[in-house]
């Protein structure tokens, strides 16, 4: 089989000349899956679906690419599933863009794919995630899920689809736009549902009561001995739970109250600690603080001078919609 324009020898299934880009007479007609996808559509669907549309786009565009490279083996389903496998998903993404670029080169389609730029985007994304988590901890996760991942995924999808569209228009012009399929609708609806769920959970955590109003709201108070060598172990079972402790303070003595993570089962990450007077009024209340972050531990430490002798109370609450184990200790401060 030869090209009628430049007489180059072509594979039997060629639809265009790999040398000059001309359509081949008698070549295979454009298949149903050879369709351009409007950039506004793939962009919006990727973002509003929390980037769930991204693996779907990988599946569809990889399946389309198989029609243009019959000499290569394609597995669209595995290609899409790979996006849920850390590290390997980046390798497959590079392969995906490289294949699009290869297809464009076969008929001289203008390409702006730059694997170096793609590498830079990936590095910046994961670098930003690492810095954000170090600063904001678990509170950074909703921001990642709703904005950062979808934003980066949207840019990558639009970039790749723009190059595919240019190829289709050059190789098979005129070409039709693909109709919106049930898969796109289901994926988008799922993403929107997840977004609403995250928003509701976040709003509930932020607008709900952030701390108990008085020590009397704690159902049980555990007695502690000042200066005890082994710290007391406590567990918060849910985001509205609070654990209370009492200790005897003597007039003029200084005390240190320390709350940190306990490595037993689920670890409490954020905590809110309050020191109460014997009459139930608030003496010291910390802001929500992270007491555990991976390998780093930063216990909450309160320093207090007792103005009078009497029983004082300490309560520990979760600093967010999370629960877990912690340890608490009260000991005299060196003068």
Buried (B, 14 or more C-beta within 10 A) or exposed (E): EEBEBEEBEBEEEBBBBBBEBBBBEEBEEBEEEBBBBEBEBBBBBBBBBBBBBBBBBBBBBBBBBBBBEBEEEBEBEEBBBBBEEEEEBBEBBEEBBEBBBBBBEBBBBEBEBEEEEBEEBBEEBEEEBEEBBEEBBBBBBBBBBBEBBBEBBBBBBBBBBBBBBBBBEBBBEEBEEBEEEEEBEEBBEBBBEBBEEBEEEBEEBEEEEEBBEEBEEBEEBBEBEBEEEEBBEBBBEEBEBBBBBBBBBEEEBEBBBBBBBBEEEEBBBBBBBBBBBBEEEBBEEBEBBBBBBEEEEEBBEBEBEBEEEEEBBBBBBBBBBBBBBBBBBBBEEEE
